């Protein structure tokens, strides 16, 4: 074998990815007749991007991102896992990954998709196999009380198969998954922050879900070629039962979702109000929209029977189209116009505004929620009068976060920057005060940033300390590992007037959105309650092999460093259900159970019970062993499965 250089290869001649994306996007802007950001964005006195590498440490007086051994992070971060179909739990500001919570995709580490309990959550076919084994998680959001996170639940969507998963934040496990009917391309989600009908209920009771793709309704065959009849729906799911409450038929589609702090309004930005099925059709309109949903009126319409259903689904669907909602006093929906192809809608911590980013327009649109409610009450003649500001911030604005001090932070995909701008000054500038310098700062990020969020940003207690940015391309930020590059999640200190880039974190693609919240909001349990499991084996003396014809129940307990059964005998062809309870009560003392050749591997945490079912179709001796290091005699922790022919 000839020697090869250990140095990274030189870049291939031609367009690099960053230049290609930038030039292609700008060409696309020109192709559809949309204006690029001009020199007007410098009117606000924004400084030029800083040259050279970013400083490695945050300013003096702020917590360091590089924690000392044994030092704990001050925030939790919940990140979407992308195509791994899970949620990542990070400690912030260190960015250390603490846990992955499997939801939509099997996970061999914990046995998700292998145990009977996890299969029941994920959903199975008639033969007991998983209905889906792929996922695409995009957006993670958590439950609220009094305008802040309450530590009960988090939710994440699966765009591919229109599923919504709920995670219990006491145990950091997925406990329910709902497949939403009548939709495809399930993208944006957001929980309500309090009840829209009962003012005494100040916590999350619903989760709103936006469908991005238009499909025939019902999508069961017949007339499938006529794309003009395809439609999209907005969905409400009950936060506790995870049942689908209702859906709204709309003009256009849904991208991201936001909710108001008073519970009255939900909204989704729309980039395809044309209901187009191809690129040209999707680009036909001059402007798109942010559609608002009057939740209380929708629920009253459902109670009054003013709905229809589609196909086999029993979910009530109300009419939220423009033509059916022209009268503000009875309207269920309201469509505020925004520049073409917006991306993202985010609620400000003061509860006053929703911000839509322009994407193909260099602008952000600030919508005043009180005026939207005035329109619904017949007090505002023109709905677009609710637009408090529409100002230029840079090329390719996508998503916005807030610091609780009146400032917003928006990612600029084409400029590879984060722009910090002041909401009140932007409103003044839009109102005619051209001396209002609303752009406060700009920071280079690497490269092509998408989602953004700040510590406590989506609560009324936004604290303006840390800002995380998900960059879609990492380029030269990490060691090369072949054609597939990691993405780059970067952390900025926003405690001062200037943003300071303090850390890069590589991540396997393709994550999307995330939230960051104070650690004291959670009180996770580190040992399960044995009584939470109906099939728990509470004493080792109750274990054994119990036969009922060809069905065999194997009951086992684990207590370091032994399993209660050292030998398990069954016959070829038996249907074996093995139930394992971990009787250890010490935190972090997890046991695993693996059976070679039988595709069985799962874990049980302290005081937890899980089960697996399989057909004993291979005769022989199979050593079952503990997969998680639990004791000095961990390697000796085994049991023999003997399958007689």
Secondary structure, 3 states (H helix, E strand, C coil): CCCCCCCCCCCCCCCCHHHHHHHHHHHHHHHCCCCCCCHHHHHHCCCCCCCCCCCCCCCCCCCCCCCCCCCCCCEEEEEECECCCEEEEEEECCCEEEEEEECCCCECCCCECCCHHHHHHHCECCCCCECCCCCCEEEEEEEEECCEEEEEEEEEEECCCCEEEEEECCCCEEEEEEECCCCEEEEEEEECCCCCCCCCCCECCEEEEEEEECECCCCCCCCCCCHHHCEEEEEEEECCCCCEEEEEEECCCCCCEEECCCCCEEEEEECCCCCCCCHHHHCCCCEEEEEEEEHHHHHHHHHCCCCECCCCCCCEEEECCCHHHCCCCCCCEEEEEEECCCCCEEECCCCCEEEEECCCCCEEEEEEHHHHHHHHCCCCCCHHHHEEEEEECCCCEEEEEECCCCEEEEEECCCCEEEEEEHHHHHHHHCCCCCCCCEEEEEECCCCEEEEEEECCCCCCCCCCEEEEEECCCCCCCCCCCCCCCEEEEEEECCCCCCEEEEEEEECCCCCCEEEEEHHHCCCCCCCCHHHCCCCCCCHHHCEEEEECCEEEEEEEEECCEECCCEEEEECCCEEEEEEEECCCCCCCCEEEEECCCCEEEEECCCCEEEEEEECCCCEEEEEECCCCCCCCHHHCEEEEEEEC
